[in-house]
Amino acid sequence: MIIRMIPFWLVFTAFAQSNKNFCEAKTNYSTLIKDFNKKENLLGFKNDAGLFDEGVCWWHSRFQRKAHYLLQFKPEQNKLSEKENKKIIRKLIRNENVISIPGFKNLNEFSKTYKDYILKRLTLWQVKDGGLRFAWINGLAGRRVLSEEKLRTKMDELYQYLSLENIAYVKQQLKGIPSHSWLIHEMKKNEDGYLIKYVDSNYSEKVKTQKYVHGDKTFYKRSGKAFMIFLEQRKEQEKIKKTVKTFCEL
């Protein structure tokens, strides 16, 4: 009888320790951000697919943020079937719960394996938002140049948002209709302004930087084109954090 119980307690202990490690990583903001700087925790494919093959940048960024908070990888366990892993991808988009993925080491590995299916679901998400919720309207209009005071206030507010232990989803307004998105996870204050660290779906496996200097009225791409950023999807971030909190308090 005792011999039979040993495997059960070993499994239970390993399960409990795995959850403990996960919760320590996801509820400790410094660890959460440190992990976000690692390629292994970023999506293994760039912005692609979408309506008219114009990309799914908004939804790529939102999927990345959800995955960073809600996926728990367990490489020591046997992989699920393809059908089961595809179900996990759909559940993640719906933000239903913290989800375990056996047999994979990290998001980068998992997302490369299921790249085509994830892009398919992101395109469907885009269609649903665009067709039923008119989400395409948000971010397609906005000033690209502000006064020095307004842009400084915007940057101070963004810094404050991150200081409340958030990863910021921002729309990037370009000239005319085009827009893009970033996930900003770090802002370092200095005497002249801020150094911003972010993930761009067009360079999905890299962390990039952008400088803001007091007195700036806009931001510029390397091409010289001006753009502005707007903080959005705050309620989604709150829901993601609440999902983690609920899981870790069980």
C-alpha positions in Angstrom: 0.0 0.0 0.0 2.8 2.4 0.9 4.7 1.6 -2.3 1.6 2.4 -4.4 1.3 5.8 -2.7 4.8 7.0 -3.4 4.3 7.7 -7.1 1.1 9.6 -6.3 2.9 11.9 -3.8 5.8 12.4 -6.1 3.5 13.5 -8.9 1.5 15.7 -6.5 4.7 17.3 -5.1 6.0 18.0 -8.6 2.7 19.4 -9.7 2.6 21.7 -6.6 6.2 22.8 -7.1 5.6 23.5 -10.8 2.6 25.7 -10.0 4.5 27.5 -7.2 7.4 28.3 -9.6 4.9 29.5 -12.2 3.1 31.8 -9.8 6.3 33.2 -8.4 7.4 34.1 -12.0 4.1 35.6 -13.0 3.2 37.6 -9.9 6.7 38.9 -9.3 6.9 41.9 -11.8 10.7 42.1 -12.0 10.8 38.4 -12.9 7.9 38.8 -15.4 9.7 41.6 -17.2 13.1 39.9 -17.1 11.6 36.9 -18.7 9.9 39.1 -21.4 13.4 40.1 -22.6 14.2 36.5 -23.5 13.8 35.2 -27.0 12.5 31.8 -25.7 9.4 33.6 -24.2 8.6 35.5 -27.4 6.5 34.3 -30.4 8.7 32.5 -32.9 7.2 34.1 -36.0 6.6 37.7 -37.1 3.4 39.6 -38.1 2.0 37.8 -41.2 -1.3 36.6 -42.7 -4.4 38.7 -42.0 -7.0 40.2 -44.3 -5.6 40.8 -47.8 -2.2 39.5 -46.3 -1.8 42.9 -44.6 -0.8 41.3 -41.3 -2.3 40.8 -37.9 0.0 43.0 -35.8 -2.7 44.2 -33.3 -3.8 40.6 -32.5 -0.2 39.2 -32.7 0.7 41.6 -29.8 -2.4 40.8 -27.8 -1.7 37.0 -28.2 1.9 37.5 -27.1 0.9 39.3 -24.0 -1.7 36.7 -23.1 0.7 33.8 -23.7 3.4 35.4 -21.5 1.1 35.5 -18.6 -1.1 32.5 -19.0 0.9 29.6 -20.5 2.7 27.2 -18.3 5.1 24.9 -20.1 6.0 21.5 -18.8 8.6 19.9 -21.1 9.1 16.9 -18.8 5.6 15.6 -19.7 4.4 13.9 -22.8 3.0 16.1 -25.6 -0.7 16.5 -26.2 -2.2 15.7 -29.6 -2.3 18.3 -32.3 -6.0 18.6 -31.8 -5.6 19.3 -28.1 -2.9 21.9 -28.7 -5.0 23.7 -31.2 -7.8 23.8 -28.6 -5.3 25.4 -26.2 -4.6 28.1 -28.7 -8.3 28.9 -29.0 -8.7 28.9 -25.2 -5.8 31.3 -24.8 -7.4 33.8 -27.2 -10.5 33.6 -25.1 -8.4 34.2 -22.0 -10.3 31.5 -20.0 -7.6 30.4 -17.6 -3.9 29.6 -17.0 -3.2 26.7 -19.3 -0.5 24.0 -19.1 1.3 22.8 -22.2 3.1 19.5 -21.8 6.1 18.5 -23.9 7.3 22.0 -24.9 10.0 24.0 -23.3 8.7 27.5 -24.0 6.5 29.8 -26.1 9.1 30.2 -28.9 9.3 26.5 -29.5 5.5 25.9 -29.2 4.6 28.9 -31.5 7.0 27.8 -34.2 5.4 24.3 -34.2 1.9 25.8 -34.5 2.7 28.9 -36.5 0.2 28.4 -39.3 -2.6 27.5 -37.0 -2.0 30.5 -34.7 -1.9 32.9 -37.7 -5.1 31.4 -38.9 -6.8 32.0 -35.5 -5.3 35.5 -35.3 -6.8 36.3 -38.7 -10.2 35.0 -37.6 -9.8 37.1 -34.4 -9.1 40.1 -36.7 -12.2 39.4 -38.8 -14.4 39.0 -35.7 -13.1 42.3 -34.2 -13.2 44.1 -37.5 -16.5 42.8 -38.7 -18.6 42.7 -35.5 -16.9 45.1 -33.2 -15.5 47.7 -35.6 -12.1 47.5 -33.8 -10.4 48.6 -37.1 -11.7 52.1 -36.4 -9.7 52.5 -33.3 -6.1 53.5 -34.1 -6.8 54.5 -37.7 -7.1 58.1 -36.8 -5.2 60.3 -34.4 -2.7 63.1 -34.3 0.9 62.1 -35.0 2.4 65.3 -33.6 1.5 66.8 -30.2 2.7 69.8 -28.2 5.8 69.2 -26.1 3.7 69.4 -23.0 1.1 66.9 -24.2 3.6 64.4 -25.3 5.5 64.7 -22.0 2.3 64.1 -20.1 1.5 61.1 -22.3 4.9 59.6 -21.5 4.7 60.3 -17.8 1.3 58.6 -17.8 2.6 55.6 -19.7 5.5 55.3 -17.2 3.0 55.4 -14.4 1.0 52.6 -16.0 4.0 50.4 -16.2 4.9 51.2 -12.6 1.6 49.6 -11.7 3.0 46.3 -12.9 1.5 46.2 -16.4 2.7 45.4 -19.9 1.4 48.1 -22.1 -0.3 47.4 -25.4 0.0 50.6 -27.6 -1.3 51.4 -31.0 1.2 53.2 -33.2 -0.5 55.8 -35.4 1.2 56.5 -38.8 0.3 58.9 -41.6 -3.1 58.2 -43.1 -4.8 54.9 -42.5 -1.9 52.6 -41.5 -1.3 51.7 -37.9 0.7 49.3 -35.9 1.2 48.0 -32.3 3.8 47.5 -29.7 4.1 45.8 -26.3 6.0 48.1 -24.0 7.3 46.3 -21.0 10.0 48.7 -19.6 10.6 52.4 -19.4 13.8 53.7 -17.8 13.6 57.3 -16.6 16.7 59.5 -17.1 17.4 63.2 -16.9 16.4 63.8 -20.6 13.3 61.6 -20.8 12.8 57.8 -21.1 14.3 54.8 -22.7 11.5 52.6 -23.9 11.9 48.8 -24.4 9.2 47.0 -26.4 8.4 44.1 -28.6 7.3 44.7 -32.2 5.4 41.9 -34.0 7.4 42.7 -37.2 10.6 41.7 -35.2 8.9 39.2 -32.9 12.0 37.5 -31.5 13.8 40.7 -30.5 13.4 43.4 -27.8 13.8 46.9 -29.4 14.3 50.3 -27.9 12.9 53.8 -28.5 14.1 57.1 -27.0 11.9 59.8 -25.8 13.6 63.2 -25.0 11.8 66.0 -23.2 10.9 68.5 -25.8 10.0 65.9 -28.5 6.6 66.4 -30.2 6.5 63.0 -32.0 8.5 59.9 -32.6 10.3 59.0 -35.8 11.0 55.7 -37.6 14.3 55.1 -39.2 12.7 56.1 -42.5 12.0 59.5 -41.0 8.2 59.0 -40.9 6.5 60.5 -37.8 4.3 58.4 -35.6 2.5 58.6 -32.2 1.6 55.9 -29.7 -1.7 55.4 -27.8 -2.3 53.2 -24.8 -5.1 50.7 -25.4 -6.5 47.3 -24.2 -6.2 48.2 -20.5 -9.2 46.2 -19.6 -7.8 43.1 -21.3 -4.6 43.5 -19.3 -6.6 43.7 -16.0 -8.5 40.6 -17.0 -5.2 38.7 -17.7 -3.7 39.7 -14.3 -7.0 38.7 -12.6 -6.9 35.3 -14.2 -3.3 34.7 -12.9 -4.2 36.0 -9.5 -7.2 33.7 -9.2 -5.2 30.7 -10.3 -2.4 31.4 -7.9 -4.7 31.9 -4.9 -6.3 28.5 -5.3 
